[in-house]
Amino acid sequence: MSYAYDVEVLHLLVSGGHAYFGRAKDGPADVETADADRAEVVAGKGIVGDRFFGKAAHMDAAVTLFAVESLEAIAADLGAGPFDPLLTRRNVVLRGAELVPLIGQDFTLRTPGGSVDFHGGRHAHPCAWMDTVLAPGAHKAMRGRGGLRCRPVSSGLLQRGPAVLISPVPLDPARAGEPTLLRPGRLP
């Protein structure tokens, strides 16, 4: 059984370089970053032109999906914003997608440009840079709602605009911005 959800692809971030490294007081690196209308995804490698494309250390987490509702909730929690979703450095910014239940699942994102199958890997943990580029406290507020790191299992084109998320498990789009508590494992 599968479930289909209408979502919207708001942004497709493609950047060949890392912007957040070193000391935050020095500011982000000046790297070329595109909010692309379309992004080419290659199975097992990621988004063509992106900093994680084909990197062995990132094969299981080459593409990051992010629910814009999370960013809106973070802004509300902090009494700040609105925030620019591209500052989070997530590749695919969606509206209407609960992502956490997709961890460990194979799912499909169908856009006007094509479809791509993904395997949901793990939470996309925020970095301390969020306090600098978004607002003080954003790093902590983003924990548990930083997005989903994925491995593309098919190649295709993603395009901004209306899309359909095909999931093997039921999702609740109303929970897209809610944090998921990350609990440490229990010791024996």
Disulfide bonds with the S-S distance in Angstrom:
none
